[in-house]
Amino acid sequence: MHSQTLVVTPPDDVLLDGIRFLLFDLTPEQTQIVSDSLRDIDYQERIILYHCDTSNANWMFDKKLKSDLIIFNAESSNELLVGYLSAHANAHYIGTLRSLDAVTGRAIYTIDQCKQLLMNCIENYEI
């Protein structure tokens, strides 16, 4: 059974309890991977998806603090923010992370891998 999934974009926010995922500068294809993964797993908790691009960096910094999991586009045009997000333990990426790839080891290569990551986060969520 799926519970409620909310997509929140700048400048908005929600004051509801739920698992929060930050999706930063994902391409439409990358967003589809996350969407398909959520569709295919079973969860009861409310999911809040913060979705933004590079033009909303200040909003992203605030939502990063609230997020249980960060998924970002490693091939984003803003290499400074890619490097910044790469340093976070709860951050995973889709795409090629150029020079930091060997350091982080948190790449998402397949939908199954994305599903497993999301399920792990959901299973470990505590209200």
Beta strands, then each sheet from edge to edge (+ up, - down):
strand 1: 5-8
strand 2: 19-24
strand 3: 47-52
strand 4: 69-73
strand 5: 91-94
strand 6: 107-108
sheet 1: 1+ 3+ 2+ 4+ 5+ 6+
end
